Each structure stands twice: as C-alpha cells, then as structure tokens.
Amino acid sequence: MRALLRRTLGRRRLRDPSLAHLFEPPPDGRIICLDTEATGLDPRRDQLLSIAALPVEGDRVLTSEALH
C-alpha cells in the first residue's frame, strides 16, 4: 500500500509526463538494487569509488547475476 501511495504522489508531482513510466511497477516483477560507494557524502566534492547492481526477483536475490 505504501509503495502504491508513493508512486501515485510521485506521478502527480512529475513535471515531465514522458517520465511517468518510471513510477509504474516493474513488468516482470524483477528489480535491480544499486549500491554505490563514495569517498564522502558531499556530491559536489567527493568522488564515486564503486557501483554494484544486484537483481531481485520476487523474494529471491539473484547473486549469480550481480555486477560490480
């Protein structure tokens, strides 16, 4: 219920209607979790050290498909 409310509010606040698809649930039930590591919390000053992507399908974390 909370996710539906967030999507609805996000869609209403959207200024560019061509991006409305970003607020729809994933079509196949798969999502990608992104993890980033940086040298600090200030995006203007600190640098990105690494990025990782981990697919989640339903209640399964697909570690064999992870990227880093």
N, CA, C and O atoms as CSV, one atom per row, in Angstrom:
chain,resi,resn,atom,element,x,y,z
A,1,MET,N,N,0.814,-1.191,0.000
A,1,MET,CA,C,0.000,0.000,0.000
A,1,MET,C,C,0.867,1.267,0.000
A,1,MET,O,O,0.576,2.229,-0.711
A,2,ARG,N,N,1.922,1.251,0.800
A,2,ARG,CA,C,2.801,2.419,0.889
A,2,ARG,C,C,3.481,2.688,-0.452
A,2,ARG,O,O,3.627,3.842,-0.857
A,3,ALA,N,N,3.901,1.614,-1.147
A,3,ALA,CA,C,4.560,1.785,-2.458
A,3,ALA,C,C,3.594,2.383,-3.465
A,3,ALA,O,O,3.982,3.235,-4.265
A,4,LEU,N,N,2.350,1.951,-3.436
A,4,LEU,CA,C,1.341,2.494,-4.347
A,4,LEU,C,C,1.127,3.982,-4.089
A,4,LEU,O,O,1.019,4.769,-5.030
A,5,LEU,N,N,1.067,4.363,-2.824
A,5,LEU,CA,C,0.893,5.775,-2.472
A,5,LEU,C,C,2.088,6.605,-2.947
A,5,LEU,O,O,1.913,7.701,-3.478
A,6,ARG,N,N,3.299,6.081,-2.755
A,6,ARG,CA,C,4.494,6.800,-3.214
A,6,ARG,C,C,4.497,6.983,-4.726
A,6,ARG,O,O,4.809,8.064,-5.225
A,7,ARG,N,N,4.145,5.913,-5.460
A,7,ARG,CA,C,4.096,6.022,-6.922
A,7,ARG,C,C,3.060,7.042,-7.357
A,7,ARG,O,O,3.310,7.836,-8.263
A,8,THR,N,N,1.891,7.025,-6.713
A,8,THR,CA,C,0.825,7.956,-7.083
A,8,THR,C,C,1.252,9.398,-6.822
A,8,THR,O,O,1.059,10.265,-7.674
A,9,LEU,N,N,1.826,9.659,-5.656
A,9,LEU,CA,C,2.278,11.021,-5.334
A,9,LEU,C,C,3.421,11.459,-6.250
A,9,LEU,O,O,3.457,12.604,-6.702
A,10,GLY,N,N,4.340,10.554,-6.517
A,10,GLY,CA,C,5.450,10.877,-7.411
A,10,GLY,C,C,4.975,11.218,-8.805
A,10,GLY,O,O,5.478,12.152,-9.430
A,11,ARG,N,N,4.003,10.459,-9.297
A,11,ARG,CA,C,3.454,10.713,-10.637
A,11,ARG,C,C,2.764,12.074,-10.689
A,11,ARG,O,O,2.871,12.783,-11.689
A,12,ARG,N,N,2.057,12.445,-9.620
A,12,ARG,CA,C,1.362,13.739,-9.599
A,12,ARG,C,C,2.330,14.920,-9.560
A,12,ARG,O,O,2.041,15.981,-10.113
A,13,ARG,N,N,3.471,14.737,-8.909
A,13,ARG,CA,C,4.454,15.817,-8.796
A,13,ARG,C,C,5.350,15.930,-10.028
A,13,ARG,O,O,6.110,16.890,-10.161
A,14,LEU,N,N,5.261,14.969,-10.908
A,14,LEU,CA,C,6.127,14.909,-12.078
A,14,LEU,C,C,5.859,16.068,-13.028
A,14,LEU,O,O,4.710,16.343,-13.375
A,15,ARG,N,N,6.905,16.734,-13.438
A,15,ARG,CA,C,6.764,17.871,-14.361
A,15,ARG,C,C,6.852,17.447,-15.820
A,15,ARG,O,O,6.285,18.104,-16.694
A,16,ASP,N,N,7.551,16.367,-16.086
A,16,ASP,CA,C,7.724,15.889,-17.457
A,16,ASP,C,C,6.925,14.595,-17.636
A,16,ASP,O,O,7.363,13.547,-17.161
A,17,PRO,N,N,5.769,14.635,-18.304
A,17,PRO,CA,C,4.920,13.457,-18.437
A,17,PRO,C,C,5.573,12.294,-19.185
A,17,PRO,O,O,5.127,11.155,-19.051
A,18,SER,N,N,6.606,12.555,-19.956
A,18,SER,CA,C,7.263,11.466,-20.671
A,18,SER,C,C,8.004,10.519,-19.721
A,18,SER,O,O,8.407,9.431,-20.132
A,19,LEU,N,N,8.189,10.917,-18.462
A,19,LEU,CA,C,8.873,10.081,-17.472
A,19,LEU,C,C,7.905,9.331,-16.554
A,19,LEU,O,O,8.338,8.710,-15.584
A,20,ALA,N,N,6.613,9.379,-16.844
A,20,ALA,CA,C,5.608,8.742,-15.987
A,20,ALA,C,C,5.823,7.238,-15.858
A,20,ALA,O,O,5.465,6.652,-14.837
A,21,HIS,N,N,6.400,6.607,-16.874
A,21,HIS,CA,C,6.635,5.161,-16.812
A,21,HIS,C,C,7.580,4.761,-15.676
A,21,HIS,O,O,7.578,3.604,-15.255
A,22,LEU,N,N,8.381,5.697,-15.177
A,22,LEU,CA,C,9.306,5.398,-14.083
A,22,LEU,C,C,8.577,5.104,-12.772
A,22,LEU,O,O,9.166,4.540,-11.850
A,23,PHE,N,N,7.310,5.479,-12.684
A,23,PHE,CA,C,6.538,5.262,-11.471
A,23,PHE,C,C,5.640,4.033,-11.557
A,23,PHE,O,O,4.832,3.799,-10.659
A,24,GLU,N,N,5.766,3.258,-12.604
A,24,GLU,CA,C,4.999,2.022,-12.754
A,24,GLU,C,C,5.779,0.870,-12.134
A,24,GLU,O,O,7.009,0.894,-12.131
A,25,PRO,N,N,5.087,-0.140,-11.608
A,25,PRO,CA,C,5.813,-1.304,-11.074
A,25,PRO,C,C,6.528,-2.040,-12.210
A,25,PRO,O,O,6.096,-1.964,-13.360
A,26,PRO,N,N,7.613,-2.749,-11.898
A,26,PRO,CA,C,8.327,-3.458,-12.956
A,26,PRO,C,C,7.425,-4.506,-13.598
A,26,PRO,O,O,6.685,-5.192,-12.892
A,27,PRO,N,N,7.471,-4.642,-14.920
A,27,PRO,CA,C,6.544,-5.531,-15.612
A,27,PRO,C,C,6.726,-7.002,-15.278
A,27,PRO,O,O,5.742,-7.742,-15.255
A,28,ASP,N,N,7.935,-7.449,-15.021
A,28,ASP,CA,C,8.149,-8.870,-14.777
A,28,ASP,C,C,8.418,-9.188,-13.309
A,28,ASP,O,O,8.782,-10.319,-12.987
A,29,GLY,N,N,8.248,-8.219,-12.416
A,29,GLY,CA,C,8.481,-8.462,-11.002
A,29,GLY,C,C,9.943,-8.453,-10.603
A,29,GLY,O,O,10.275,-8.779,-9.463
A,30,ARG,N,N,10.818,-8.087,-11.516
A,30,ARG,CA,C,12.244,-8.038,-11.220
A,30,ARG,C,C,12.670,-6.593,-11.012
A,30,ARG,O,O,12.289,-5.709,-11.780
A,31,ILE,N,N,13.456,-6.359,-9.978
A,31,ILE,CA,C,14.012,-5.039,-9.741
A,31,ILE,C,C,15.530,-5.162,-9.644
A,31,ILE,O,O,16.061,-6.246,-9.402
A,32,ILE,N,N,16.207,-4.065,-9.831
A,32,ILE,CA,C,17.660,-4.018,-9.714
A,32,ILE,C,C,18.002,-3.080,-8.557
A,32,ILE,O,O,17.599,-1.916,-8.547
A,33,CYS,N,N,18.736,-3.593,-7.599
A,33,CYS,CA,C,19.199,-2.777,-6.470
A,33,CYS,C,C,20.594,-2.254,-6.806
A,33,CYS,O,O,21.481,-3.017,-7.188
A,34,LEU,N,N,20.771,-0.964,-6.660
A,34,LEU,CA,C,22.065,-0.341,-6.923
A,34,LEU,C,C,22.721,0.043,-5.610
A,34,LEU,O,O,22.062,0.537,-4.694
A,35,ASP,N,N,24.011,-0.184,-5.526
A,35,ASP,CA,C,24.786,0.201,-4.349
A,35,ASP,C,C,25.973,1.006,-4.833
A,35,ASP,O,O,26.665,0.604,-5.769
A,36,THR,N,N,26.208,2.129,-4.206
A,36,THR,CA,C,27.356,2.953,-4.573
A,36,THR,C,C,28.217,3.210,-3.345
A,36,THR,O,O,27.717,3.300,-2.224
A,37,GLU,N,N,29.490,3.322,-3.573
A,37,GLU,CA,C,30.440,3.687,-2.526
A,37,GLU,C,C,31.134,4.966,-2.969
A,37,GLU,O,O,31.590,5.078,-4.107
A,38,ALA,N,N,31.208,5.917,-2.063
A,38,ALA,CA,C,31.838,7.202,-2.375
A,38,ALA,C,C,32.821,7.567,-1.272
A,38,ALA,O,O,32.829,6.960,-0.201
A,39,THR,N,N,33.643,8.563,-1.550
A,39,THR,CA,C,34.637,8.997,-0.568
A,39,THR,C,C,34.016,9.825,0.548
A,39,THR,O,O,34.687,10.108,1.540
A,40,GLY,N,N,32.751,10.223,0.414
A,40,GLY,CA,C,32.060,11.006,1.433
A,40,GLY,C,C,30.614,11.216,1.044
A,40,GLY,O,O,30.102,10.538,0.153
A,41,LEU,N,N,29.952,12.151,1.705
A,41,LEU,CA,C,28.535,12.388,1.457
A,41,LEU,C,C,28.231,13.653,0.659
A,41,LEU,O,O,27.068,13.922,0.359
A,42,ASP,N,N,29.232,14.417,0.318
A,42,ASP,CA,C,29.032,15.654,-0.435
A,42,ASP,C,C,29.220,15.375,-1.928
A,42,ASP,O,O,30.352,15.176,-2.368
A,43,PRO,N,N,28.138,15.357,-2.723
A,43,PRO,CA,C,28.273,15.001,-4.142
A,43,PRO,C,C,29.077,16.014,-4.959
A,43,PRO,O,O,29.582,15.670,-6.028
A,44,ARG,N,N,29.207,17.246,-4.483
A,44,ARG,CA,C,29.990,18.248,-5.219
A,44,ARG,C,C,31.493,18.082,-5.008
A,44,ARG,O,O,32.292,18.462,-5.864
A,45,ARG,N,N,31.867,17.519,-3.879
A,45,ARG,CA,C,33.279,17.452,-3.532
A,45,ARG,C,C,33.840,16.027,-3.590
A,45,ARG,O,O,34.989,15.837,-3.987
A,46,ASP,N,N,33.048,15.030,-3.201
A,46,ASP,CA,C,33.546,13.668,-3.080
A,46,ASP,C,C,33.443,12.894,-4.390
A,46,ASP,O,O,32.725,13.294,-5.306
A,47,GLN,N,N,34.159,11.797,-4.466
A,47,GLN,CA,C,34.219,11.008,-5.696
A,47,GLN,C,C,33.571,9.646,-5.508
A,47,GLN,O,O,33.545,9.098,-4.406
A,48,LEU,N,N,33.052,9.116,-6.595
A,48,LEU,CA,C,32.453,7.798,-6.618
A,48,LEU,C,C,33.558,6.751,-6.708
A,48,LEU,O,O,34.430,6.845,-7.572
A,49,LEU,N,N,33.531,5.755,-5.825
A,49,LEU,CA,C,34.560,4.720,-5.817
A,49,LEU,C,C,34.118,3.448,-6.528
A,49,LEU,O,O,34.902,2.843,-7.260
A,50,SER,N,N,32.853,3.033,-6.317
A,50,SER,CA,C,32.387,1.802,-6.957
A,50,SER,C,C,30.870,1.803,-7.079
A,50,SER,O,O,30.166,2.516,-6.365
A,51,ILE,N,N,30.387,0.975,-8.014
A,51,ILE,CA,C,28.955,0.789,-8.242
A,51,ILE,C,C,28.709,-0.710,-8.366
A,51,ILE,O,O,29.480,-1.421,-9.010
A,52,ALA,N,N,27.638,-1.185,-7.751
A,52,ALA,CA,C,27.247,-2.594,-7.877
A,52,ALA,C,C,25.755,-2.652,-8.178
A,52,ALA,O,O,24.988,-1.791,-7.747
A,53,ALA,N,N,25.350,-3.686,-8.929
A,53,ALA,CA,C,23.944,-3.906,-9.259
A,53,ALA,C,C,23.598,-5.351,-8.915
A,53,ALA,O,O,24.336,-6.276,-9.253
A,54,LEU,N,N,22.462,-5.530,-8.235
A,54,LEU,CA,C,22.039,-6.850,-7.796
A,54,LEU,C,C,20.569,-7.035,-8.139
A,54,LEU,O,O,19.724,-6.309,-7.615
A,55,PRO,N,N,20.243,-7.989,-9.008
A,55,PRO,CA,C,18.841,-8.206,-9.358
A,55,PRO,C,C,18.091,-8.962,-8.258
A,55,PRO,O,O,18.634,-9.864,-7.619
A,56,VAL,N,N,16.833,-8.572,-8.057
A,56,VAL,CA,C,15.943,-9.234,-7.107
A,56,VAL,C,C,14.673,-9.585,-7.863
A,56,VAL,O,O,14.050,-8.725,-8.486
A,57,GLU,N,N,14.297,-10.852,-7.804
A,57,GLU,CA,C,13.096,-11.317,-8.492
A,57,GLU,C,C,12.170,-11.961,-7.459
A,57,GLU,O,O,12.476,-13.013,-6.899
A,58,GLY,N,N,11.033,-11.305,-7.219
A,58,GLY,CA,C,10.132,-11.795,-6.176
A,58,GLY,C,C,10.810,-11.673,-4.822
A,58,GLY,O,O,11.172,-10.573,-4.404
A,59,ASP,N,N,10.986,-12.804,-4.131
A,59,ASP,CA,C,11.688,-12.783,-2.846
A,59,ASP,C,C,13.074,-13.420,-2.948
A,59,ASP,O,O,13.658,-13.796,-1.932
A,60,ARG,N,N,13.605,-13.544,-4.175
A,60,ARG,CA,C,14.917,-14.149,-4.405
A,60,ARG,C,C,15.930,-13.107,-4.852
A,60,ARG,O,O,15.662,-12.316,-5.757
A,61,VAL,N,N,17.085,-13.112,-4.218
A,61,VAL,CA,C,18.206,-12.268,-4.634
A,61,VAL,C,C,19.068,-13.104,-5.570
A,61,VAL,O,O,19.555,-14.166,-5.181
A,62,LEU,N,N,19.257,-12.641,-6.786
A,62,LEU,CA,C,19.973,-13.398,-7.816
A,62,LEU,C,C,21.454,-13.029,-7.807
A,62,LEU,O,O,21.921,-12.274,-8.660
A,63,THR,N,N,22.181,-13.566,-6.839
A,63,THR,CA,C,23.591,-13.211,-6.673
A,63,THR,C,C,24.444,-13.639,-7.858
A,63,THR,O,O,25.491,-13.041,-8.107
A,64,SER,N,N,24.016,-14.668,-8.597
A,64,SER,CA,C,24.812,-15.109,-9.744
A,64,SER,C,C,24.797,-14.106,-10.889
A,64,SER,O,O,25.629,-14.188,-11.792
A,65,GLU,N,N,23.851,-13.147,-10.862
A,65,GLU,CA,C,23.748,-12.135,-11.911
A,65,GLU,C,C,24.236,-10.762,-11.457
A,65,GLU,O,O,24.017,-9.768,-12.150
A,66,ALA,N,N,24.887,-10.696,-10.311
A,66,ALA,CA,C,25.338,-9.411,-9.772
A,66,ALA,C,C,26.462,-8.824,-10.628
A,66,ALA,O,O,27.259,-9.556,-11.215
A,67,LEU,N,N,26.511,-7.504,-10.687
A,67,LEU,CA,C,27.572,-6.776,-11.395
A,67,LEU,C,C,28.241,-5.835,-10.398
A,67,LEU,O,O,27.573,-5.233,-9.557
A,68,HIS,N,N,29.557,-5.713,-10.496
A,68,HIS,CA,C,30.268,-4.763,-9.643
A,68,HIS,C,C,31.545,-4.323,-10.302
A,68,HIS,O,O,32.287,-3.519,-9.736
